[in-house]
Amino acid sequence: MKKICAFILAGFLASACTPTVKLQAPDKPIEINLNVNIEQHVKISIDKDVQKAISKNKDIF
């Protein structure tokens, strides 16, 4: 009788130690806020000689 009780007790203890993994979808949708400000500043510097050449020959460009 002790062997049967020990076997049943060992079965309960072994079943209590089994790990469980649950995968569940969230109730609310996932929200990703992308608050990004993109600014671009372009500065073009032209030498005085080049500016003079462009002003003299406007048909080049």
MODELLER restraints for C-alpha pairs under 7 A, 6 or more apart:
rsr = mdl.restraints
at = mdl.atoms
